[in-house]
Each structure stands twice: as structure tokens, then as C-alpha cells.
Amino acid sequence: MRTVLALILFLALQPPQPAVASPEAEVRKILDDPRFAEARKSLAAGHARTVADIIRLTEIPAPPFGETRRAEAFRADFEAHGLKDVRVDAEGNVTGVRPGRRTNGKGPFVAVAAHLDTVFPAGTDVTVRREGWRLAAPGIGDNARSLATLLAWIRALDAAGLDAESDILFVGTVGEEGAGDLRGVRRLFKDGPYAGRIEAFISVDGSDPNGVVTGGVGSRRYRVDFNGPGGHSFGAFGIVNPMTAMAGAVTRLYAVSPPASPRTTYSASVTGGGTSVNAIPNSVFLEVDMRSEDPRALADLDRTFQALVKEAVVAENASRSTAYGAVTAELRVIGDRPAGRTPSDSRLVRTTRSALSILGFDPAEESSSTDANLPMSLGIPAVTIGAGGRGGRAHAPDEWIDVEPEEMVRGMSVGLLTLLAMAGLR
């Protein structure tokens, strides 16, 4: 009893703890701060420089697994903008720190990232074409615009004298697109110097700020090599054919009805092989993409597909002669992106939605496959937002963005407001 009374007395004598402001209140507080108004003025005044950065970065090729030149330019940008501890890590990510007043560069960090790579192969003409406010070039909106936006935010913070409480980690990631398979963000969260030190992650990707990606669509991708003895199309007719087994696997896959919720999909996407029109092939291949918003649904589809391949091989070997050998299949994973989700009631999602609403946008939560997948799968709060402004034709040679100043600055303000609300401003 004496111990209980002592504990009650101890708690009663403690100073009252300050109430924690809601995310919505924190966003409103920062929006009303005169320093944030100055930051927005800086974004507007620096519009021409931001557009120049977009053009400059777009015209530095960054094909899959070939981001080095753009990474080096971005590293120089980080240094010129006064970030601390600027480096290019072992995977090729560019990182730089803006120290917070409370943590002074030691972490934990609020990370904001944009990917350096594009989907376009080496040799693609990336010259920017301009007609008024419209700029067009491969990769200009996905994702050169976002890279330039990160630089504009740093300048705006400096111009307004805005120092966050927490450290902000700025990142240019590699390997976000296609076969890159999120290799850059994997390194950032699992093996790099900031692994275990990031408490929230904001990925900036594309243009439209209305959508907030809170669901990470996971994917599992395979290349399946079907092999057999091969032979003359006339003389060896009747022996097993690996192409028939491949066709059987595809037919079986497309008989599967995946769940509509969580949304789960598949695609038999690429095929090839054979040697001549008058030869039974000895080898053909198939590439398949499977996706889901839910990791368990994706795992179920993965198991189903592997079983269907085996069934198709068994069926072909039972249907034709194996006198010269049987058909076999070898599955090789060529892509593995984890699924995940940041809850709608998390501080990060509420902050982002509030920033959008307060600046006149109509926020909608979405699911997509972005750098945010990885932290989501680890249980780290993460979202993906647009850099601001309009754009279209992503992943096409005629990709375009609109850089009309008023709408562009309004869209850019969303991410800056979100970032400051998460990092804390006093």
C-alpha cells in the first residue's frame, strides 16, 4: 500500500505534459506561420530555376542500371545546396542531410526521396521540347520533375529560415523502375548507413498531387524456361514440344480467377525462343508478372502459378513421346516487390491528406508500386505523392508536364507542408 501511495504522489507532482497536436492542427499551424508564407514565395520566385533544373536533369540520361551520370549531378546539387554528409552509397543512391534543431544530424530521420532512373534504354533521345508551359521528353515527369522539386524545397527552407526539429534525409534513389526491382530503396532501408534510422518516408513520384499512395502493390515476376529435345518439324513430329507446355501454363493461368479485393492481377507478358519455323523448339521462355495489394494474396497466386507450370509440363510429357528426352521447366525470379500499406489513421497519411485539403486539393488514397512499397512492407509509415502540377503519358516517348507557375507552386507546396509537419516546426 505504501508503494502504491508513493507512486500516486510521484505522478501527481509531475509537471503536466503538453498536449500533442493533431496532424490537422499541426498542418494548419505551419500554414499560418509567416515563415511558411516566405517559403512559398521562394518557390514562386524560383520557378524559372526549378524549370531549368527539370530540363537539365531530364537531359542527363538515366536508363535502368545506368543512373551514374545523373546521380553524380544530383550529388553535386546536394552539396551546392548545403546539405550535410552528402554521399553516393554502394547501390548508387544519393543522400544528404538537413540537420534538425533537436537531433542535429544524428537521426531518426524523416526521409523524402525521388528516383533517379527512367524506364528508357540507353541511347534514347532525352532532349526536352518546349511549347509555352508544356515540356515534353522521355522521363521528364517520371521522375526528373520530382528531383528538381526536392532541390526547390531545400532552397525554400533556406530562404525562409525554416529549421525543422527532426533531421530530414533527402534521397535520390536508383532502381525504382522495372527490373531495378527497388534495389536503391532496399539498400537504404536494409543495408545502408540509414537502415533502422528512418521513422517516416515520403516518396515524390510523378506530377498530380491529388492522389496519395498509401497502398504498395507488390509484384512477383518470373522467367520460365521450357526445355525439350527439339527436332525436325516433320521428321520428329510426335515428340514433346516445350512450346506446348508453355502454352498450357499460360492457358491454365488465365483460367484462374484472382480476388477482386484485395485487387490481384497477372499478365503473361513476354515470350520467345525457337530456332526455325521448320524445327520443333528445344527451348522457349515466358515472362510473367503477378501483382496484388495484399502480400498473402500475392503469395497464394505465386504458389498457384508454380503449380500450374508443373501441371503443364507433366501434361505435355504424358501426351507425346519422350523417346529423345522430356520437357522440363526452370522458374527464375526476375522481380520481387513487397506489398504493404500505411494505415489511413497514421500520422503521415492524416498529415498528407490535411496538407492537400488545406491547399485546395481533393485527396484520394490510392495503391501503386513505388519506392514506398519497401518501407510499407517493413511497417515504416510511407506515402507517395506527386511533385505538383499536371503531366501525362508517363513511360511513353512523348511524356509531358505542364509548368504553369501558379498551379505548379500550389502543388509543390503540398509536399513541403507535409514534410515540415512531419519533421516538426517550432
N, C-alpha and C positions, 0 to 999 in steps of 0.2 A: 504493500500500500504506500509506504514511504517513497519508494522508487517512482510509482505512478504519479504521486503528488509533485515530486521534484520535476518530472518530465512536463507535467501540465504547467507548472510555474515557469520552467525554462522557455516553453513555447509562447507563453503569454508575454514574456518580457522581450521576445524578438521583435525587431522593427518590422512594420508592415511591408510586405513585398509589393513592388509596383505591379499594377495590373498589366498583363500582356495585351497589347493592342491587337485587334483582329486584323487579318490581312487586308480587308477592305479599308479599315481605318488607317492603316499604315500607308496604303497607296494614296488615299486622299490627303494625308498629312504631307507626303512628299510632293504631290502635285501642287499643293498650296504653298510650298516653300519657295521663296524668291530665287533661291539658287537653282532650283529645277527649271524655273522660267528662263534663267540665264543659259542653262544647258540647252534648252530647246532653241533659244535664239542662236546659239552656236551651231546647232545642227542646220538651221536655216542659212546662216551666214556662210557656212562651209559647204553648201550644196554643190557648188561647182567643183570643189576639191574632191568631194565624195564621188561625183560622177567621173572625174578624171581617174580616181583610184579604181573604180569599176572597170573602166576601159583598159587601164594599164594591166590590171591583174588578169582580165579576160584574155588579153593578147599574149600572156605567158602560158604556153601550153602546159597542161597538167593531165595527161592521159592516165589511164589506170596503170598503177605501179611506176609512173613516170612523173611524180609530182615535185621532184627535187628542185628544179629551177624556180617554180612558184613558191615553194617552201622557203628557199633562200631569200627571195624578195620579201616575203612576209616576215621572215626573221629580222631583216633589216628595217622593215616598217615598225616592228615592235620595239626595236632598240631606239629608233628615231623618235618614237612616241613616249620614251622614258620609262617603259616597263622594266621591272627588275627580274633578275635571274632568267633572262631570255636564253632559250636553248632549242636545239633540234634533237629530239630523243632518238633512240635506237631504231624506231619504226619510221621516223620521218615527221612526226608531229612537231609543230612549232608551238612553244609555250612561253608565256610571260606573265609576271605577277604585278598586280597593282596592290601594294600592301594596305591593309586596313588599319585604322587607328587603334583597334583593340588587339589585333593579332599580329600586326607588323610583319607580315610575310611568312609566318610560321604555320598558318592554317588553323582550323579547317578552312576550306575554300568553297566559294560559290563559283562554279565554272561556267563560262559562256564560250561556245565553240561554233565554228563554221568549217565545213570540209573544203579541202584544197582541190580535190580531184574532180574530174568530169568523166562522163561516160564515153567521150570521143577518143578514138585511137590517135596515136602519133601520126603527124602529117596532116591532120585536119586544119583547114584554114579557119583561124580564130580571129580574123580581122573584124573589128566592130564596125557596123554600118549604122549611121545616124540619120534619122529624119525627124527633125524637131525634138520632141521629148522622147521619142521612141528609139531605143538602141537594140540592135539585133546582132547576135553572134552565138555560136555553139558554147554553152556553158555560162552565158552571161548572167542568167538568173539562178542557175543551179551549178556553181554557187558563188561566183565572183562577187555578186552584189552583197551577199552576206559578209564576205571577208572585208569588203570596203566599209560596211556598216559597223563592224567591230572597231575599226580604226576611227570612224567618226564618233563613236561613243566615247572612246578614250579622250579624244580632243575636247569633246563637250564636257566631260568630267573635269578636265584640267581648266578649261575656260571659266567654269562656274565655281571652281574651288570646292568641288563635291568630293569629300573623303568618306568612304564607307567605313562602317565599324569592322566588317569582316574582310578578309583577303578576297580579291577577285582574281581568278585564274583565267586568262584569255588563251584560247587554243585554236590553232588551225590544224585540223585532223587530216590524215591520209586514209585512203581505202574505204571511203563510205559507200562508193558506188559499186554495183555489180560484183565481180569476182574479188574485189577488195575485201568483201566479207567483214567489214567493220574492224579491220586489223589495227587501224590507228586508235580508235576509242577502246579497243580491247587492251592495247598496251597501256593507255592512260589509266584505266581503272584496275588492271590486274598485275602489271609488272613494272610500271614506270615509277618515277620518284613521287608521284602524287597518288599512287594507289592507297586506298584506305583513308585519304585525307580530303575527299570531296564530299560535301554534305548536300549539295543541290547542283543540278546540271541543266543548263539552258542551251539547246541546240538551235542555231539560226540557219534556216534552210528554205530557199525559195523566197517568194515575194509577199503573197497575200497574208496580212496579219490577222485576218478574222479567225482562221482555224487554229485551234490549239491541239497539237498531237499529244494525247495522254495515253494512248494505247500503242504498244510496239508490236507490229505484225511480224511474227517470227517466220523464218523460212528454212527449209531443208532442201538442198539441191543435190542431185546425183547425176553422175555419168555412169551409164551401164554399158559395158562392152559385152556383146554377144558373139561368141566364137564357135566355129564349127570346122569340119574338114574341108569344105569347099569342093568345087569340081565343075566339070563342063555342064552347061545348062541342058544339053541334050543327052550326052553320053552318061552323065551321072544322075540323071533325073530319078527321083525317088529317095535320095538320101536326105538327111536332115538339113534344114536351112536356118541359120541363125536369124535371118530376117523375118521368118515366120514366127519364131519365138518372140522377137521384138514386137511384132505386130500384135501377137497375143497378149503381151504385157500391157501394151497401150490400150487395147480393147477392154481388157479386164479393169484397168484403172478407170476408164471412162464409164464403166458400169457402177462405180462407187458413188453413192450419194452422200457427200460430206455434210456436216451440220451447217445450217444457215446461221445459227447463233450458238457459240461464237463463230463468226464467219471463217470458213475454211475452204481453201481452193487448191487446185492442182493444174498443171499445164505440162503436156509433152511438147517441148519447145524446140529442140534441135535434134537432127538425126543425120547420119551419114555412113559411108563405108562402101564396101564392094569394090570390085576391080574392073569389071566389064559387063556389058549388057548380056553377053553370052556366057557368063560364068555364075554359078551358084556362089554367093559370097562366103569367104571364110571368116569375115569379121565385119560387124556393123556396130554402130553405137547410138545411144539415145541419151538425151539430157532432159531431166525432169525438174520442175520447180513446184514445191508444195509450200503453202503458207497458211497461217492461222493466227488469230488474235490471242489464242489460248495455248499455252505450252502442252497441256495434256491432249488437246485435240490434235495438235501437230504431231505429237509422239504417236498417237493412235494411227493417224494417216501414214506416217513413216513405216510403222510395223506392217500395215496393210499392204503398202506398195512393195516392200521387200518380199512379202509372202506371195504376192501376185507374180512377181518376176520368177520366183522359183516354180510356181504352178505352170507358167507359160513354158519354161524350159522342160519341165517334166512332160507336159503335154506334147511338145514337139518331138522329143525323143521317143515317145510312145507311138507317135503317128507315122514316122518314116524310118528308113533304115539307118542304123548306126554302125554299119559294117566298117566304115572308114573313120569312125570316131563320133562322139556325141556332141551335142550343143551344150555349151556352158555359158554362164553369165557372171561377170565380175562387177560389183557395185562399188563406186568410189564417190565419197562425199566431196562435192566441189563448192558447197556453200552451206553455212550453218549459222543463222542469225537467231538469237534467242528472242522469244516473245516476252512481253511484260506489260505492266500497267501502273500508272501513277494514279492513286485514288482521287476522285473528284473533290473530296473534302480535305485533301492535303493542303498545306500552307502554300506550296508552289503553284498548284492549279488555281486555288482561290485568288492568289495574288495576280496571276496572269490574266484570269478572267476579269478581275476587277480593273486592271490596267486597261484592258481592251474596252470594257464598258464605259469607263470614265472618260475615255478619249473618243467615244462615239462609234465604236465598232460593235458588231453583234457576234460575240464569241460562240463558237461551236466546238465541242470536243470531238476529236477525230482519232482514227487509228491509221498508222502508216509505218513504213520501215525506214528508220533514220538512225543517226548516231545515238539517239536517246534510248534505243532498244536495250543497249548493253547495261547502262545504269538501272533502267527499269527492272531488268531481269535480276539484278543484284539487290533490289529493294531500296535503291537510292532514288529520291524524288527527281524526276526528269520530265521535261516537256520539250517540244519542238515548236518554234514559232517562225513566222515569215519575217523577212528583213524590213518590209514596208513598201507600199506601192503596188502597182499592178504588173503582171507578166503573164507569159503563156508559151506554149509549145516546148515545154521542158523536155530535154533529151532528144530534141529534133534539131537539124542543122539551122532552121530558121527561128530558133529560140529568141524571145524578145522580152524586154522590160520597158516600162514607162517610168520616166524620172521627172515627171511634173512636180515642181518643188513642194507645193502645199501638201498634196496627198502623200508624197514620199516622206516628208518630215513628220507628218502626223503618224504614219505607220512606224517610222523609226523610233518615235517617242515611246511606243508601247514597250519595246524590249528594254530601253533604258530605264523606264519607270519600274518595270518588273525587276530588273537587275538590282536597282538601288533598294527597292523594298525588301528583297531577299537578303542583301548584304547588310542592310541596316544603315540608316542615316540619322545622325544626332546633331 
